[in-house]
Amino acid sequence: MGTCYNSAVLEAPIEKVWETIKDFHDVAWGEPVVTRVTKVGEFSGNEIGAKRILNDAFHETLLSLDQEKFEFIYSIDDGPGPVSKKSVTNYIGKVSLSPVTDNNGTFIEWRSSFESATENEVSELCNPIYAALIGALKVKMRGEA
């Protein structure tokens, strides 16, 4: 089983970060990494089963949203190259937040697990994307502090 892992400390309270990222259909905080989000189906961005397509390439489904734990879990159902449905199975991503008590900040973890014959290629694609998304969120939170 392959994995990806990225984390950072954000200079914003956990409630503010959560309010920014909890809507599965709203990834405006992820610009310029995410430039287009297409909602698929009838579910809202806060309902289990919500589907989206990021940048006309990554097809994802919201599997879990836990307001109390400040986390959501999603699947990548299809995507480019190494994350296409022909190349990877059981791709599960999890974004979780924890409070940083000494500065009223937030610790964010973005992890995923998957099965693929080309685990390194999947990690080489996804890790830089998650790092860039966390970086974009850092900038967004800093600008709103």
C-alpha positions, 0 to 999 in steps of 0.5 A: 500500500502506498501513502502520501503525507504532508503537514504544516502549522497555519497561523489561524485558529482551527475554527477559521481554517475549518470554516475555509476548507469544510465545503467539498465544493469550495476550493477557492482557498486552493488557488492557483493550484485548483483553478476549476471545481465542477460540482457533480450530482445533487449533494451539497459540499457538506453532504456525504456522497458529494462529488467534484472534479478538480481542474477537469482531471481529478474525480473525487467523492466525499466519504466522511465529514466530521465537524467535531474532529475537524476532518474530512475523508474523500476518495479519488475515483479517477484522475490523470496518469498514475491516479487513473482508475486503471492505475490505482485503487482504493485511493483514500485521502484524509484532511485533518486539523488539530489546534496548536495551543501555544499560538492559537494556530492550526496543525493540518495533516493531509494524508492518503493511502492507495493501492497501485503497481506504481506507488512511487509515481502516485506519490510523486504526483500527489505529494507536491499537489498537497504541499502546494495546496497547504501552501496556498491555504497558509497564504490565505490564512495569513491574509485573513489573520 
